[in-house]
Amino acid sequence: MASRDPSLAAGDTLIKAQRILGTRSVELVADGDAELQRDDTVLTADRVTYREPVDEAVAEGNVVLRAGQDTITGPKATLVIGESTGQFETPAYTLTRDRAPTAAGESARPVSGSGSADVLRLEGENQYRLKNATWSTCQASDPDWYIKARELELDYDRQVGTAQGGSIVFQDVPIFWMPWAEFPLSGQRQSGLLPPTFGSSNKTGADLAVPYYWNIAPQLRRDDHAAPDEPARHAARR
C-alpha cells in the first residue's frame, strides 16, 4: 500500500513510476507502478498521465485512489486533483467519516459506507454521485444488506445519502422498493431510512425490520427533557 511521502511540501505534487516520459510543465506519462501524491491524496495505477496545466490525471489499470479515510478502486479514472472532481469507471469504494459524539463521555468513531457502481463521479470535496450503485454499512466483500439504486448521491457535508429508483436488498433478495429516499451516512439523527435489523424466533421465523426515523423536533436534545425519539418500523417476514 502506497503511503504519503512525509518530505513532500503541502500542495506539491510527487510522481513516481518505473518509467516517466514527457515534460513536467506540459504532460508526464508515468508507466509501471505509477504513483501520484499531493497532500492527503495518493493515486496509484499501472499507468498515470498527468497534465499539469489543467491539473488532470488519467489513471489506467488497477487504479486506487486514497484521499483521507476514503478508498476508491477501479480499472480507469480521470481526476482533477486539486478540485476533487472526476470520474471512476466500474468502481468499488469505501468512504469513512468520524461520527460526532452524541452524549457526554462518548468519543468520535469512524463509520464507513461502501459499495460499487457503474460510474462514480466526484463533484468536489465530500460530494459523490453514482449510477447503478450499491451502498451499505456492512463489510464491503459480502454485505448482508445494501441499498441498490439507479442514482445515488452521497453528500458528506450534510451527511445525507439520496437514492432514486432504489430498493433495499437483504441476502441478495430485494425486499423493499423506494422510488426516492434519504438516509443518514454516519448514523446521525435525521429523518430517513435507517439500516435494517434482523432477527429470528421459533414462533415467527426470520424477521426483517426496515426502520424509518422521523426527527420530529431536531432542535430538541435529550438534555432538554425531550422524550427519546423512536423510529417507525416496516417489518417483513421471510
trRosetta pair geometry for C-beta under 8 A, 3 or more apart (Angstrom, degrees):
i j d omega theta_ij theta_ji phi_ij phi_ji
2 35 5.4 171 -123 -130 152 131
2 37 7.6 -145 154 -74 124 109
2 42 5.0 -172 106 169 116 136
2 44 5.0 160 -6 -57 142 133
2 64 7.8 152 23 88 111 123
2 66 7.4 -178 73 26 95 132
3 42 7.2 -85 -135 -77 13 164
4 8 6.8 -107 178 37 87 128
4 37 5.9 142 -128 -155 67 129
4 39 8.0 -44 -133 138 137 23
4 40 6.7 -56 -71 -122 148 44
4 42 6.0 -127 -73 -60 72 118
5 8 4.4 91 82 -25 100 108
5 14 5.8 -3 28 38 140 171
5 37 5.9 126 12 92 98 165
8 12 5.4 -149 -176 76 85 113
8 14 5.2 -91 -107 -26 129 130
8 37 6.0 -127 -67 115 173 123
8 38 7.7 -135 155 -116 139 37
9 12 4.5 75 64 -8 84 128
10 39 6.2 45 -144 -95 67 89
11 38 7.1 6 -158 -166 21 101
11 39 6.8 34 -63 -55 35 103
12 38 6.9 -159 91 -124 37 80
13 36 6.7 -15 -169 -167 98 92
13 37 7.1 156 -156 80 49 51
13 38 4.8 -24 -100 -78 70 110
13 50 7.5 164 158 -175 141 151
13 52 7.8 -173 58 -112 153 95
13 81 7.3 92 -106 95 121 165
14 35 7.8 -11 112 115 91 93
14 36 7.2 156 83 -155 54 43
14 37 4.4 -7 57 56 102 102
14 38 7.4 171 19 -68 70 58
15 20 6.6 117 122 -119 113 135
15 28 5.9 105 106 112 168 150
15 30 5.3 -142 175 -62 110 142
15 34 7.5 -17 -168 -166 87 88
15 35 7.1 160 -153 86 44 56
15 36 5.3 -8 -102 -103 78 75
15 37 7.9 -167 -71 22 37 68
15 48 7.1 -147 -143 92 107 129
15 50 6.0 -123 -91 10 143 151
16 20 8.0 -88 -149 -56 23 128
16 30 7.1 79 90 -152 22 138
16 33 7.8 -41 120 119 91 90
16 34 7.3 160 89 -153 53 43
16 35 4.6 -7 59 58 95 104
16 37 8.0 20 4 -1 102 105
17 20 5.3 129 53 -64 109 85
17 30 3.5 160 -23 -175 145 92
17 31 5.8 103 159 46 141 31
17 32 5.5 112 177 67 92 70
17 33 6.0 156 -140 80 59 65
17 34 4.1 -4 -95 -101 116 68
17 35 6.8 175 -67 18 67 67
17 48 7.2 -158 -68 37 132 98
18 31 6.6 -66 62 99 91 65
18 32 3.2 -41 31 101 123 132
18 33 5.6 88 -30 38 95 99
19 30 7.5 156 86 -155 52 44
19 31 4.7 -20 68 63 101 98
19 32 5.7 70 16 25 86 121
20 28 5.9 -9 -169 -172 100 108
20 29 7.1 159 -153 80 50 50
20 30 5.1 -11 -104 -103 85 71
20 31 7.5 176 -82 19 37 71
21 28 7.2 150 79 -158 41 57
21 29 4.8 -14 61 58 92 101
21 31 7.4 12 7 1 102 114
22 26 6.7 -136 175 80 100 94
22 27 4.8 -97 -163 101 140 68
22 28 4.3 -173 74 -109 128 39
22 29 5.2 119 -25 6 125 77
23 26 4.3 39 79 31 109 109
23 27 6.7 49 52 45 73 54
23 28 7.3 -128 66 -71 25 70
24 28 6.1 20 -106 -58 47 118
24 52 6.5 45 157 -30 58 151
25 52 5.7 -95 -148 71 32 144
25 53 7.5 61 167 -55 65 85
26 51 7.5 -40 156 -142 44 71
26 52 6.9 14 9 37 6 103
26 53 7.1 4 -128 -20 41 110
27 49 6.6 -2 -172 -175 103 93
27 50 7.1 163 -153 84 55 48
27 51 5.0 -16 -102 -102 86 73
27 52 7.4 -148 -79 8 36 79
28 49 7.3 172 88 -153 50 48
28 50 4.9 -4 57 56 97 97
28 52 7.5 60 -2 -33 99 100
29 47 7.2 -9 -174 -170 86 99
29 48 7.8 167 -155 88 43 47
29 49 5.1 -12 -106 -105 74 81
30 34 3.8 121 117 -131 107 111
30 35 7.4 -109 146 32 150 41
30 36 7.3 169 30 -58 153 89
30 47 6.9 162 88 -156 60 49
30 48 4.6 -2 58 60 109 91
30 49 7.6 -167 24 -77 69 33
30 50 7.1 30 -4 -3 108 106
31 34 6.4 -3 -81 -60 12 115
31 46 7.6 5 -155 148 58 68
31 47 5.1 3 -113 -114 67 91
32 46 7.0 -4 -93 -170 28 63
32 47 7.6 32 -23 -81 38 70
33 44 7.6 -27 -169 -161 54 104
33 46 7.7 -8 -51 -127 29 42
34 44 6.7 155 89 -154 59 54
34 45 5.3 -21 67 68 108 72
34 46 6.7 37 15 123 102 17
34 47 5.6 89 -6 -128 144 18
34 48 4.0 -174 142 8 140 99
34 59 7.4 -165 92 -130 126 88
35 42 6.9 -17 -165 -169 97 89
35 43 7.1 153 -155 84 47 54
35 44 4.9 -10 -102 -102 78 82
35 48 7.5 -176 -18 3 8 147
36 41 8.0 -18 112 121 88 97
36 42 7.5 159 84 -156 52 43
36 43 4.4 -6 58 59 99 104
36 44 7.9 -168 24 -72 63 40
36 48 5.5 -156 -28 163 114 161
36 50 6.2 142 -103 -75 138 133
36 57 5.7 -123 33 -119 171 150
36 59 7.9 -121 14 -79 123 114
36 81 7.3 -111 138 -92 131 141
37 41 7.0 158 -153 91 46 63
37 42 5.2 -5 -105 -107 83 74
37 43 7.7 -165 -71 26 40 68
38 41 5.2 -3 65 60 77 106
38 81 5.7 79 38 163 145 135
38 82 7.7 -64 127 -76 155 69
40 67 6.3 90 111 -160 88 53
40 68 5.2 57 129 -69 137 56
41 65 7.3 -21 -161 -166 90 88
41 66 7.2 159 -151 88 42 56
41 67 4.6 2 -106 -106 81 88
41 81 6.3 162 104 -159 156 96
42 65 7.6 158 84 -155 51 43
42 66 4.7 -3 57 59 96 102
42 67 7.8 -170 26 -70 57 51
43 48 6.6 116 118 -112 112 140
43 57 6.1 99 97 126 164 157
43 59 5.8 -130 169 -68 116 147
43 63 7.4 -17 -168 -162 87 88
43 64 7.4 166 -152 86 43 54
43 65 5.3 -6 -106 -106 80 75
43 66 7.9 -164 -72 28 40 63
43 77 7.8 -129 -148 80 119 134
43 79 6.9 -154 -99 46 150 150
43 81 7.6 -105 -15 -104 138 108
44 59 7.9 90 101 -150 20 136
44 62 7.6 -43 121 120 90 92
44 63 7.4 160 88 -150 53 42
44 64 4.9 -3 58 55 97 98
45 48 5.3 123 52 -60 113 87
45 59 3.8 163 -27 -171 157 100
45 60 6.0 105 163 52 135 32
45 61 5.6 111 178 69 89 69
45 62 6.0 152 -142 79 54 67
45 63 4.4 -2 -96 -99 109 69
45 64 7.3 -180 -68 20 63 62
45 77 7.7 -148 -74 35 140 99
46 60 6.3 -62 62 101 97 69
46 61 3.0 -28 23 97 126 132
46 62 5.4 93 -35 36 92 101
47 59 7.3 156 87 -153 53 48
47 60 4.8 -15 64 60 102 97
47 61 5.9 66 15 30 86 119
48 57 5.7 -15 -168 -167 103 104
48 58 7.1 154 -156 78 51 48
48 59 5.0 -12 -103 -102 83 77
48 60 7.8 -180 -78 21 39 68
49 57 7.1 153 79 -156 49 51
49 58 4.5 -6 56 55 102 100
50 56 7.3 168 -151 89 48 48
50 57 5.0 -13 -101 -102 78 81
51 54 5.2 10 110 44 113 95
51 55 7.6 -45 89 11 71 11
51 56 4.7 1 52 58 105 94
51 57 7.8 -164 22 -74 68 37
52 55 6.9 21 -158 -79 36 48
54 80 7.1 -78 147 -117 84 102
55 80 5.5 66 100 -161 96 77
55 81 5.4 -115 169 39 97 89
55 82 5.0 -33 172 10 156 108
55 83 7.3 119 99 -4 133 93
56 78 6.9 -3 -171 -174 104 86
56 79 7.1 158 -153 85 58 43
56 80 5.5 -35 -94 -94 70 69
56 81 7.8 -176 -104 -9 20 80
57 77 7.9 16 105 105 92 94
57 78 7.5 174 89 -151 51 44
57 79 5.0 -12 60 62 94 93
57 80 8.0 162 18 -93 72 22
57 81 5.9 60 -4 -50 117 104
58 76 7.8 -8 -176 -168 80 91
58 77 7.6 180 -151 92 42 50
58 78 5.1 -7 -107 -107 76 80
59 63 4.4 111 122 -118 120 116
59 65 7.8 166 37 -62 161 95
59 76 6.8 167 91 -151 63 45
59 77 4.8 4 54 56 105 91
59 78 7.8 -168 23 -76 68 35
59 79 7.2 11 0 9 108 109
60 63 7.0 -23 -99 -58 8 110
60 75 7.4 7 -156 156 58 67
60 76 5.2 5 -111 -110 67 87
61 75 6.7 3 -92 -162 29 66
61 76 7.7 34 -25 -77 40 70
62 73 7.9 -31 -169 -161 49 101
62 75 7.6 9 -42 -119 29 50
63 73 6.4 154 89 -156 64 52
63 74 5.3 -21 64 68 112 65
63 75 6.6 65 11 148 104 7
63 76 6.3 131 -15 -97 142 13
63 77 4.9 167 163 4 159 109
63 88 7.3 -165 99 -131 137 98
64 71 6.9 -19 -167 -163 91 93
64 72 7.6 155 -155 82 44 47
64 73 5.1 -10 -102 -102 71 87
65 70 7.7 -10 114 113 91 96
65 71 7.1 157 84 -152 57 43
65 72 4.6 -6 56 58 106 95
65 73 7.6 -166 22 -74 68 41
65 77 6.5 -79 -38 93 125 176
65 79 7.2 133 -103 -64 141 156
65 88 7.6 -119 9 -80 132 126
66 70 7.1 164 -151 86 46 56
66 71 5.3 -8 -101 -101 77 78
67 70 5.1 -13 65 61 81 106
67 84 7.3 121 -170 -124 160 104
69 95 7.7 85 101 -169 88 42
69 96 3.8 -92 136 75 122 109
69 97 7.0 165 66 -75 137 36
69 110 6.9 -154 -166 -135 153 125
70 93 7.4 -8 -173 -170 95 97
70 94 6.9 179 -150 94 54 59
70 95 4.8 3 -117 -118 102 65
70 96 6.4 -167 -77 26 55 73
71 93 6.9 170 94 -151 56 54
71 94 5.0 13 54 52 95 95
72 77 7.6 103 115 -92 117 147
72 88 5.7 -125 157 -61 127 162
72 91 5.2 -5 -174 -172 95 140
72 92 7.5 168 -153 86 52 44
72 93 4.5 -6 -108 -107 79 94
72 94 8.0 -161 -71 30 49 53
72 120 6.6 -141 -149 93 134 154
73 91 6.2 144 76 -154 42 81
73 92 5.2 -9 59 58 97 89
73 93 7.4 -174 22 -78 63 50
74 77 6.0 108 67 -53 116 97
74 88 4.5 131 18 -177 155 106
74 89 5.6 154 162 70 132 57
74 90 5.6 146 -145 80 105 61
74 91 3.7 -64 -60 -93 123 73
74 92 7.1 164 -69 16 73 60
74 120 7.7 -163 -46 29 149 115
75 89 5.9 -53 61 86 90 109
75 90 6.3 21 15 62 104 110
76 88 7.5 153 90 -153 50 52
76 89 4.7 18 62 30 93 123
77 86 6.3 62 173 141 91 128
77 87 6.8 -174 -148 94 64 46
77 88 4.6 -19 -101 -101 100 71
77 89 7.1 -148 -74 12 52 73
77 91 7.7 53 -80 -79 108 120
78 86 5.2 -159 102 -158 57 102
78 87 5.5 10 53 50 90 85
79 85 7.2 153 -155 88 60 43
79 86 3.4 -71 -106 -39 52 169
79 87 7.9 -159 -73 28 59 42
79 122 7.0 24 -123 43 92 139
80 83 4.4 5 109 42 117 111
80 84 7.7 -42 85 21 78 15
80 85 4.8 5 46 62 109 91
80 86 5.7 176 10 -58 63 96
81 84 7.8 13 176 -68 29 44
83 124 6.7 -62 166 -103 78 66
84 122 5.7 -114 157 159 68 124
84 124 5.5 70 84 -158 104 28
84 125 4.7 85 58 -66 162 61
85 121 7.9 -3 -163 176 72 81
85 122 5.3 -174 -135 101 28 89
85 123 6.2 38 -119 -123 89 26
85 124 6.1 5 -71 -58 91 50
86 121 7.4 -167 99 -151 33 58
86 122 5.0 15 48 45 70 112
87 119 6.4 -20 -165 -168 105 99
87 120 7.0 153 -156 83 55 51
87 121 5.1 -20 -101 -105 81 70
87 122 7.2 -143 -67 18 35 75
88 91 3.8 30 130 -49 134 132
88 93 7.8 135 66 -65 160 114
88 117 7.9 92 88 70 104 110
88 119 7.1 153 80 -160 59 49
88 120 4.4 -1 53 57 107 101
88 121 8.0 -152 24 -71 69 30
88 122 7.8 71 -13 -22 94 96
89 118 8.0 -34 -159 164 59 53
89 119 6.5 -24 -114 -106 48 70
90 116 7.5 4 -176 -178 62 103
90 117 7.4 -160 -132 90 31 53
90 118 6.2 -23 -89 -145 65 38
90 119 7.7 -18 -49 -70 41 45
91 116 6.6 -168 99 -146 49 64
91 117 6.0 5 55 50 82 90
91 120 4.7 -52 38 10 133 129
92 114 7.5 22 175 -178 83 98
92 115 7.4 -145 -147 115 63 28
92 116 4.7 -30 -99 -95 69 90
92 140 6.8 99 179 174 114 131
93 114 6.2 -168 97 -142 56 65
93 115 6.5 -8 56 59 87 59
93 116 7.3 152 13 -94 75 39
93 117 7.5 1 5 6 118 105
93 120 6.3 115 -40 -103 141 165
93 128 7.9 158 154 -157 168 157
94 112 5.5 -3 -173 -171 96 121
94 113 7.5 165 -151 84 51 38
94 114 4.1 -13 -101 -97 73 110
94 140 5.8 -81 -77 -58 107 143
95 112 6.8 150 77 -153 40 67
95 113 5.4 -17 61 62 93 87
95 114 7.2 169 17 -81 63 55
95 128 7.2 -123 -73 -8 156 155
95 154 6.7 110 58 151 165 154
95 156 7.1 -129 162 -69 130 137
95 185 7.9 -38 103 -173 119 124
96 110 5.1 6 -177 -171 114 112
96 111 7.0 161 -149 78 66 36
96 112 4.4 -27 -94 -95 87 85
96 113 7.9 176 -80 21 44 59
97 110 7.2 157 86 -145 23 66
97 111 6.2 -23 67 59 72 85
97 156 5.9 174 -62 -154 145 118
97 159 7.3 -139 94 -110 158 96
97 185 6.9 53 32 123 133 111
97 186 5.2 -70 83 -88 116 127
98 108 4.2 32 171 164 117 123
98 109 6.8 150 -152 74 72 17
98 110 5.6 -48 -94 -88 62 57
98 111 7.5 117 -134 12 17 78
98 186 7.8 33 100 -150 22 136
99 102 8.0 -27 151 -32 105 99
99 108 6.2 168 74 -156 48 70
99 109 5.5 -15 48 62 101 73
99 110 7.4 140 3 -132 81 8
99 111 4.8 62 -39 -15 111 122
99 186 4.6 173 -93 166 87 104
99 187 5.4 -8 -118 55 145 110
99 188 6.8 -172 -146 -59 94 81
100 108 5.9 -30 -113 -105 33 97
100 188 7.2 36 40 -96 96 115
101 104 7.9 81 148 -95 131 16
101 105 7.9 172 -164 71 138 34
101 106 3.8 155 -144 90 103 101
101 107 6.1 -31 -76 -106 115 7
101 108 6.0 -85 -38 -64 77 57
102 106 6.2 3 42 52 59 160
102 188 7.8 172 -83 -126 114 67
102 189 7.6 113 -128 -23 128 105
103 106 5.0 86 62 -11 74 121
103 222 7.7 -13 -102 47 99 137
111 137 6.9 -35 -174 -133 89 118
111 185 7.4 135 110 138 121 63
111 186 4.6 136 62 -141 140 67
111 187 5.6 -155 -110 0 159 111
112 137 6.7 129 82 -142 60 67
113 135 5.4 4 177 -167 113 98
113 136 7.0 155 -153 73 69 24
113 137 5.9 -46 -98 -83 65 66
113 154 7.2 -175 90 -129 145 136
113 161 7.5 180 -154 -61 168 142
113 185 5.8 -74 -23 -156 145 84
114 135 7.4 149 77 -144 23 53
114 136 6.4 -37 65 63 70 74
114 137 7.9 109 19 -113 77 24
114 139 7.9 -21 55 176 140 24
114 140 3.8 -69 128 -90 148 105
114 143 7.9 -178 79 -62 97 125
115 130 7.9 88 93 160 122 171
115 133 6.0 83 121 172 132 86
115 134 3.8 -160 -158 94 119 73
115 135 4.4 -83 -22 -84 147 39
115 136 6.0 119 -74 11 97 77
115 140 7.2 -136 -61 -133 27 88
115 146 6.3 133 -106 -159 111 130
115 147 8.0 -58 -88 63 152 76
116 133 6.9 -165 97 -145 40 65
116 134 5.6 22 43 38 69 104
117 120 4.9 117 61 -59 138 86
117 130 4.0 -108 -109 -165 154 112
117 131 6.1 104 -179 58 108 48
117 132 6.2 126 -159 80 66 63
117 133 3.6 -13 -99 -100 100 93
117 134 7.3 -157 -68 20 63 59
117 152 7.2 -127 -100 44 124 124
118 131 5.0 -57 61 96 106 94
118 132 4.2 43 -7 59 116 117
118 133 7.4 -107 15 -64 68 67
119 130 6.8 169 88 -150 57 53
119 131 4.6 22 48 36 98 111
119 132 7.7 73 19 38 74 90
120 128 6.3 -19 -169 -166 96 106
120 129 7.6 149 -159 79 49 44
120 130 5.0 -12 -105 -102 71 89
120 133 7.4 95 -84 -101 84 128
121 128 7.0 148 78 -160 54 54
121 129 4.5 -16 60 63 107 94
121 130 7.3 -166 21 -75 71 41
122 127 7.2 104 -170 84 53 71
122 128 6.2 -27 -105 -104 54 72
123 127 4.2 -74 75 116 91 117
123 128 6.9 175 18 -91 89 20
123 129 5.8 47 -21 -4 129 108
124 127 4.7 30 64 34 84 125
126 155 7.1 49 140 -170 92 47
126 156 3.8 -121 -161 69 93 99
126 157 4.9 111 116 -45 141 77
127 154 7.6 156 -156 87 33 66
127 155 6.1 7 -113 -115 73 65
127 156 7.3 -131 -62 27 39 81
127 157 7.2 -9 -64 -6 86 108
128 153 7.3 158 88 -157 58 45
128 154 4.2 -1 60 56 106 106
128 156 7.8 48 4 -13 99 103
129 151 7.5 -19 -169 -168 89 87
129 152 7.4 155 -159 85 44 54
129 153 5.3 -10 -108 -107 75 75
129 154 7.8 -157 -71 24 34 70
130 133 3.5 49 130 -59 127 154
130 149 7.9 92 90 77 102 103
130 151 7.5 146 81 -161 56 41
130 152 4.3 -16 62 64 104 102
130 153 7.7 -170 23 -74 72 32
130 154 7.3 37 -5 -7 110 104
131 150 7.2 -16 -156 169 66 53
131 151 6.4 -16 -108 -102 61 59
131 152 7.8 -162 -70 23 19 80
132 149 7.9 -156 -120 94 21 46
132 150 6.3 -6 -78 -135 57 45
133 148 7.5 -178 94 -147 41 51
133 149 5.9 -15 62 61 82 84
133 151 8.0 35 20 -156 107 15
133 152 4.2 -95 66 21 131 135
134 143 7.9 180 155 37 128 146
134 146 4.7 24 -174 151 108 136
134 147 6.6 152 -156 80 56 52
134 148 5.1 -21 -99 -97 81 71
134 149 7.8 149 -92 17 35 70
134 169 7.9 -50 -128 33 113 131
135 146 6.4 155 72 -167 32 90
135 147 4.8 -14 58 57 89 105
135 149 7.6 -6 9 12 105 113
135 152 6.1 165 -25 -163 124 148
135 154 7.3 161 -107 -77 145 118
135 161 6.4 -169 124 -158 169 158
135 163 7.7 -138 31 -79 126 116
136 140 7.7 157 68 -103 104 50
136 143 4.1 56 106 -141 166 157
136 145 6.2 161 -129 96 119 59
136 146 3.7 -70 -57 -105 119 85
136 147 6.8 171 -70 14 66 69
137 195 5.7 -63 32 -89 127 141
138 142 7.8 -83 138 98 120 47
138 143 3.5 125 76 -134 127 84
138 144 5.3 -177 -109 23 157 76
138 145 6.4 131 -22 47 135 63
138 146 6.9 -97 33 -68 115 85
139 142 6.1 7 89 52 109 66
139 143 6.3 -173 64 -81 54 61
140 143 7.0 -9 -124 -48 20 100
143 146 4.7 81 100 -52 146 107
144 170 6.9 1 151 -150 75 70
144 171 6.4 -18 -163 -64 65 74
144 198 7.1 -97 154 -10 139 148
145 168 6.5 1 -173 -179 109 93
145 169 6.5 162 -154 86 58 55
145 170 4.9 -14 -102 -102 94 69
145 171 7.6 -28 -75 -25 64 55
145 195 7.1 133 82 -166 132 84
145 196 4.9 -152 -144 43 174 123
145 198 8.0 178 -38 -42 125 119
146 168 7.7 175 90 -152 30 57
146 169 5.5 -12 61 58 75 102
147 152 7.5 129 114 -112 115 126
147 161 7.8 134 66 127 160 141
147 163 5.5 -111 168 -82 130 155
147 166 5.8 4 -178 -176 95 131
147 167 7.6 164 -153 83 57 35
147 168 6.0 -35 -99 -100 64 64
147 169 7.6 158 -104 15 14 83
147 183 7.1 -163 -58 19 157 156
147 193 8.0 122 -88 95 128 146
148 166 6.1 161 87 -152 46 76
148 167 5.5 -13 61 58 96 81
148 168 7.9 159 19 -101 77 16
148 169 5.4 44 -9 -17 118 123
148 174 7.4 -80 44 -98 129 102
149 152 4.5 120 72 -66 128 94
149 163 3.8 -133 -90 -155 148 97
149 164 6.1 93 -175 53 114 42
149 165 6.0 114 -164 78 68 68
149 166 3.4 -26 -97 -91 89 105
149 167 7.7 172 -78 17 57 51
150 164 5.9 -67 65 100 95 79
150 165 3.3 2 14 82 122 133
150 166 7.0 -128 10 -63 68 61
151 163 7.4 147 84 -159 60 42
151 164 4.1 -1 58 54 106 111
151 165 6.3 80 15 32 81 105
152 161 6.8 -11 -171 -172 90 104
152 162 7.3 161 -155 84 44 54
152 163 5.5 -6 -107 -107 78 72
152 164 7.7 -152 -69 26 41 70
152 166 7.5 89 -82 -86 90 126
153 161 6.8 161 86 -157 56 54
153 162 4.4 0 55 54 104 101
154 161 5.2 -13 -106 -107 67 88
154 185 6.4 98 -154 -100 91 138
155 158 4.6 15 119 39 119 101
155 159 7.4 -54 100 4 75 14
155 160 5.2 -4 62 62 108 79
155 161 7.2 179 24 -85 71 36
155 162 7.4 33 -2 -4 109 101
155 185 7.8 -164 66 -21 52 142
156 159 6.3 37 -148 -86 45 51
156 185 6.3 -100 -101 97 71 161
159 184 6.2 8 141 -156 96 77
159 185 5.0 -139 -168 47 61 102
159 186 5.0 -63 -151 20 119 109
159 188 5.5 44 125 25 149 131
159 190 7.7 151 97 -4 102 145
160 182 5.6 -15 -173 -167 110 111
160 183 7.5 139 -160 70 62 34
160 184 6.7 -48 -106 -108 57 44
160 185 6.5 -117 -62 -12 8 101
160 190 6.8 -83 -93 107 102 161
160 192 7.3 174 -140 -55 94 163
161 182 6.8 150 80 -158 51 56
161 183 4.9 -23 64 63 104 85
161 184 7.5 28 17 111 89 4
161 185 5.2 119 -32 -71 98 93
162 180 7.5 -10 -172 -165 90 82
162 181 7.4 171 -150 88 51 42
162 182 5.3 -23 -97 -100 72 74
163 166 3.7 5 153 -29 122 158
163 178 6.5 65 93 93 118 117
163 180 7.2 167 88 -148 60 36
163 181 5.1 -5 55 58 100 88
163 182 7.9 179 18 -84 72 27
163 183 7.1 19 -5 4 110 112
164 179 7.1 0 -155 164 61 55
164 180 5.5 1 -109 -102 70 76
165 179 6.5 6 -82 -145 41 54
166 177 7.7 156 98 -160 47 53
166 178 5.1 -18 78 70 92 92
166 179 7.7 143 33 -128 66 8
166 180 7.9 101 22 -97 102 21
166 181 6.4 -96 61 30 130 109
167 174 4.4 3 146 -147 145 113
167 175 7.7 135 172 41 101 39
167 176 6.3 154 -162 82 71 50
167 177 4.8 -31 -103 -106 95 57
167 178 6.6 157 -96 20 38 73
168 174 7.2 120 75 -151 42 62
168 175 6.0 -51 91 61 91 83
168 176 4.2 9 39 55 111 105
168 178 7.2 55 -22 -4 88 115
168 193 7.7 -156 -69 -174 128 149
168 196 6.4 123 176 -45 138 127
168 210 5.9 149 56 -116 170 135
169 172 6.4 4 171 -127 113 17
169 173 6.6 154 -159 70 72 29
169 174 5.2 -42 -97 -88 78 57
169 175 7.2 128 -123 8 28 79
170 173 5.8 -32 70 62 70 85
170 175 5.1 -8 18 1 111 134
170 196 6.4 -79 -87 94 116 166
170 198 7.5 146 -154 -85 129 121
170 208 5.8 -41 -94 -128 175 147
170 238 8.0 -129 102 -60 131 136
173 238 7.9 109 75 -116 154 125
174 177 6.9 44 165 -70 118 79
175 208 6.3 -2 140 107 163 157
175 210 7.7 179 103 -45 109 131
175 236 5.6 -178 176 76 118 156
176 210 5.3 17 -43 -40 167 171
176 234 6.7 106 -118 108 136 138
176 236 7.3 -160 -63 -13 97 143
178 181 4.2 1 154 -29 142 126
178 193 7.4 -66 -83 -51 168 145
181 192 6.9 114 172 -155 82 85
181 193 5.4 24 171 -13 130 124
182 190 7.7 -74 128 126 120 118
182 191 7.3 59 79 101 119 76
182 192 4.2 -88 102 -111 81 122
182 193 7.4 163 87 14 41 81
183 192 4.6 178 -100 152 36 121
183 193 4.4 -41 -95 63 106 89
183 194 7.3 169 -147 -77 96 25
184 187 5.8 134 120 -75 129 12
184 188 5.4 -163 -154 49 132 65
184 189 7.8 7 -86 -56 151 3
184 190 5.4 139 -79 45 106 106
184 192 5.8 149 -28 71 72 131
184 194 7.3 6 30 -103 107 67
184 213 7.9 -11 -11 48 121 137
189 213 7.3 -127 -148 150 63 141
189 215 5.3 119 160 -108 91 126
189 218 6.8 163 119 -125 112 86
189 229 7.2 107 -142 42 120 150
190 213 7.3 88 83 97 37 119
190 215 5.2 -62 -139 -11 25 148
190 218 7.3 24 -107 -104 62 128
191 212 7.9 20 -170 170 72 84
191 213 6.2 -154 -127 101 37 72
191 214 5.2 22 -117 -130 98 44
191 215 4.7 -116 -46 21 72 87
192 212 7.2 -115 141 -151 18 72
192 213 6.3 -7 54 55 51 91
193 210 6.8 -28 -149 172 105 95
193 211 7.3 128 -160 87 54 57
193 212 5.7 -40 -97 -103 54 72
193 213 7.8 126 -135 15 6 80
194 210 7.9 156 64 180 69 50
194 211 4.1 -18 52 81 117 108
194 212 7.1 -173 6 -95 85 20
194 213 5.3 77 -42 -22 115 109
194 231 5.8 -56 6 -120 140 162
195 211 7.9 15 63 39 39 103
196 208 6.0 -7 -175 -171 126 91
196 209 6.4 156 -158 81 71 50
196 210 5.0 -33 -100 -96 92 67
196 211 7.6 164 -109 8 39 73
197 208 7.7 158 82 -156 46 47
197 209 4.8 -9 58 59 91 104
197 211 7.1 39 1 -20 105 108
198 206 7.2 -17 -168 -170 95 94
198 207 7.0 154 -159 85 47 61
198 208 5.7 -12 -106 -104 76 68
198 209 7.7 -162 -74 23 32 73
199 206 7.5 158 91 -156 39 52
199 207 4.8 -11 66 58 86 107
199 209 7.8 17 12 -4 103 106
200 204 7.6 -158 -156 82 46 84
200 205 6.3 -50 -146 162 87 34
200 206 4.7 -28 -97 -99 100 57
200 207 6.5 180 -84 12 41 76
201 204 5.1 48 57 35 104 88
201 205 7.3 -26 60 6 58 15
201 207 7.5 18 7 -13 91 116
204 207 5.8 24 119 -58 128 108
204 237 6.4 -118 169 -115 93 131
205 237 6.0 86 76 -170 111 111
205 238 6.9 -135 133 73 118 62
206 237 6.6 134 81 -159 63 67
206 238 4.5 -23 80 53 122 102
207 235 6.3 -23 -168 -162 98 112
207 237 5.9 -35 -104 -101 58 76
208 235 6.7 147 83 -156 52 59
208 236 5.0 -22 68 65 105 83
208 237 7.3 172 21 -92 81 26
208 238 6.5 65 -14 -24 116 102
209 233 4.9 -23 -163 -166 112 116
209 234 7.1 139 -160 72 57 44
209 235 4.9 -25 -100 -98 74 81
210 233 7.2 135 67 -163 42 62
210 234 4.6 -25 64 67 96 101
210 235 7.6 -178 19 -80 68 32
210 236 7.5 21 -4 4 106 103
211 231 3.9 43 -176 130 116 145
211 232 7.0 140 -160 79 65 43
211 233 5.1 -35 -102 -103 69 74
211 234 7.6 -177 -87 21 20 70
212 231 6.1 160 75 -173 32 97
212 232 4.9 -20 66 69 92 97
212 233 7.5 -177 21 -86 69 25
212 234 6.7 51 -12 -13 104 102
213 229 7.0 68 -162 136 96 125
213 231 4.2 -56 -87 -104 69 102
213 232 7.6 -179 -86 26 23 69
214 229 7.5 -151 76 -168 62 117
214 231 7.4 137 9 -129 66 53
214 232 6.3 43 -11 -5 110 107
215 218 4.8 44 149 -74 118 91
215 229 6.6 -5 -114 -138 54 165
216 229 7.0 171 21 -120 91 112
217 220 4.3 19 127 13 117 117
217 226 6.3 -152 87 -139 133 143
220 224 5.0 -127 -157 73 77 137
220 226 3.8 103 149 -61 129 150
221 224 4.9 101 55 -1 69 102
221 226 6.6 143 76 21 19 121
222 225 7.8 61 176 -70 42 14
222 226 6.1 -97 -101 58 36 86
222 228 6.7 19 -108 -87 110 72
226 229 8.0 4 135 -46 114 82
